[in-house]
Amino acid sequence: MAAMGAPVFGLENKPLIQLGLVTYNWGKAWDLATLLKVCEVMEYAGVELRSTHAHKVEPDLSKTERADVKKRFADSPVELYGLGTACEYHSADPAVLKRNIEETKAFIHLAHDVGASGIKVRPNGLPKDVPVEKTLEQIGKSLDEVAAHGSEHGVEIRTEVHGRGTAEIAKFVEIMKHSQHENSTVCWNCNPADLEGEGLAKNWEALRKRVHEIHIHDLRNKDSYPWEEFFALLKKTKFSGWTLVEEGKVPDDVPKAMKEVRAEWERLTG
């Protein structure tokens, strides 16, 4: 059960900051029934389902299968917060760029049908022999195109601060300057690059007004990120949204690790 003073899982009166799980590696081998059960028991309020994993929530689902996924979540206290895609828009090849945009639109339709409020997309680097500003502008304009399409279907676009070069906050800020659609939002990713330049507080300030989602990592690892400083910033700036655990290293006992991370999350959120 939740610690004394912690938000009670499943109540309508939700806390400003909620805890969820990204099935990047933790939970990637679980089918949907197992995932929902573990998240319910461990009191994770929502999930972002990573594409290609065992839960198999993919654009090739039939209408009936989509309805089944939606009902599974409707019958569970666990919210389907979003779908995690690998759609990206940095390629210098117009055909590759077009394919990624069309795939994004397919995920938007899927999210609408299964009841997810948004999808996660990303930049994933800077191609060689292309001016950096040209690539950043291309990514931003592509985001505006998919954000407009998402808006028509009630699906938010959440762009992860990600990729070689593009994860640098200054460059990501430039991307978002080219993407001004109100449905184009940011997924803060707790990267080492967040600490560069003028430091974490200044970098957070540069993007925070557009951040709707945060990927955190294994909070038990105190050296991986300045968690105390970061959660203090979230409180100070009154962040309201989701923090979702996305961790690459898989522990021997994932549910046990989830429980321990939740305890640390409760301490940090106060």
N, C-alpha and C positions, 0 to 999 in steps of 0.2 A: 504493500500500500504506500501511498505518497507520504513523505515525511511530514511531521507536524508543521502546519503553517503553509504547506505547499498546496497549489491548486488541486482540487479533487478532480480526477480524470473522468471525463464524460459529462460533466455538468454544462448547462447552456451558458453559464456565466464564465466565459473563457478568459484566461489570463492574457495580458497584452503581448507577452512573448510566449510562444508555444514551442514544444519540443517534438521533433519528428525524426524520421530515419530516411536517408537516401540509400537505396539498395545497390549502391555502387559495388561494394564487396561484402559488406555485412548484409546477409539476407539474399544474396544473389542466387543461391541454390535452392531457395524455398519456393514452393508453389504458393499460390495466393492464399489458400486456406491457412497454411502454416504461418505465413507472414502476418496475416491479420491476427491470428491467435497470439503469437509472440509479442507483437506490438501492444495488443490489449493487456496482456499480463504484465508486461514491463512498463506500461503506462506511457507509451509514445503516442501522442495524439494524432499523428498523421504520417503519411509516407509520400515520398517522391519515387516512383517506380522507374528504375533505369531500364532503358530499352535493351533488348537481346538477352535478358536474364530469364530465370526459370518460371517466373510468374506469367510470362508470355502475354503481356498486354501490349500488343503491337498493331500497327495500321492494317494488317491483313485479317483482323478479327471480323467475323460476320456481324450483321445487325443483331442477331440473337445473342451471340457471344458478348457483344458490347453491353447489351442490356443485362446480361448475367453479372458482368463485372460491376456495373453500376449498382445492382441490387445487393451484391455481396458487401459493398461498402455502406450502402444505406442501412443494412441490417447489422452493421458493426459500429462501435464507438470510434473506430479509427477512420480518419478522414483521408480521402484520396486528394492530397494537396496538389500534386502535379505529376507530370510525366517527364522523365529525364532523357533527352535526346542527345545525339552526337551531331546534330545539324550545325554547320559552320559555314562562314561566308567570306573567307579570306582568299580562296583560290584565284589565281590569275587566269584560269581556264574558264571561259564563260559557260561552257557546257556543265562543268562541275558545279559552278555557282548556281546555275539554274536548277540542277538536280537537287541541291541542298534546299533551295527555297521551296521547291515543289514537295519535297519530303517533309519540310516543316509544316506546310499547309495540310498534309495528310495527318500529321500528329495533332494539329489543331482540331481537325474534324473528329479524330479519335478521342481527344480530351473532352470535347463537347459531349460526345455520346456516352462516355463512361463516367462523367460527372467530375472531372478534374478541373480545377479553376485556372490552371496555367500549364505551360511547358517550359522546360529549361533548354536553352540553346547556348552556343558559345562561339567566340573566336578561338582559333587554335594555331596562331603563329603568323609570321610575316614572311611571305614568299620572297625569295632572292630576286634581284634584278627588277624589282618593282618599287617605286618610291613609297616610303612608309606612309606618307599622308594620303596617297591614292588608295592604298589598302584600307586604311582606317575609315576613309570616306565611303568606300565600297561596302564595308561591313555595316556602317551606320545606316546607309540608305537601304541595304537589304533588310536590316532590322525594322525599319519603318514600313517596308512593304509587308512583312509578315505580321507586324504589330497591327496594321490596318485590317488585315485578313482575320487575325485573332479577335479583334474588337467586334467584328461582325458576328462572331460566334460565341462571344462571352468568354474568351480564353486569353489569359494574360501571357505576354512574352517576357521571360526572365532570363536575361543574358548573364552567364557566369563570367566572372573576372578570371580569365583562363588563357593559357597559351604562351609560347615563347615570345617575349616582347609585348604581346597584347595584354599580359597580366600586369604589366607596369601601370600603376595608377594614372600617371600623366597621359599615357597613350590610350588607356581605356576611357578617360574623360573626353579625349578627342573623338573617340568612336561615338560616345553618347551625345556629343554636340551635333553630330550628323544624324542622330536619331531622336527626334523631338516628339514623336507620337506619344500621347499620354498612356498608351497601352504598352509602351516599351520600357521595361523596368530592369533593375540590376539584381543579380545574385552575387552577393559578397562571398568570397571563397576562402578567406583566412589563409592567404598566401604569404610566403616570406617577403615577397616584393612590397607588401603592405607597409613594411617597416622602413623602407628606403626613403631617400629624399628628406623631407621635413618630418618624417616619422608617422606613426600610426594615427594619431589624433588628426593631423592635417589631411592625411590621405582619406580617412573616414569622412571627414567634413566635405571633401571634394565630391563625394558620391552619395552620401547618406540619404539625401532627399529623394533619391530614385531607387534606393535599396528596399525591396519588398521581401527578400529571402536571404538567409545567411546559411552557408554551408560551414559547419564547425567540424572539428575532427575529434580524435580521442582525447577528451579533456583530462584524462588521467596522466597524459604525457605533458608535464608542466613545462618542458623545454621546447615543445614544438611551436608554440605561439604564446604571446603575452596575454593569457586568458583573463587574468585579473584586470589588467588595464582595459582590455577590449570590452568585457562585460560592464565595467564601470562606465565606459563610453556609451554603451547601449542605454544604460539607465540615465545618464546625464542628458543624452539627446532624445530620450523618450521614444526609442525604437519600438515599434509595434508591428509584430509579424512573426515569421517562423525562423527558428534555428533548427537545422536538420543535420544530423550526424552523417558525414560522408568520410569514411575512413578506408584506406587502402589495405593496411595490414590486418589480416583476419586472425582473431584470437582463437584459441582452442574451443572456448565456450562463448559463443556470440551473445546469447541471452544474458549470461552472467556479466559480460562486459557492458552490455546495454544498461543493465541495472546499476552498475558502478558509475557509468557515465551520467546516468540520470541523477544520481545522488550528488555528483560534482556539479552538474548543471543547476540543481536546486540551490546548492550553496552559492554559486556565482550569481544567480538571479535574485537571490535573497528572498 
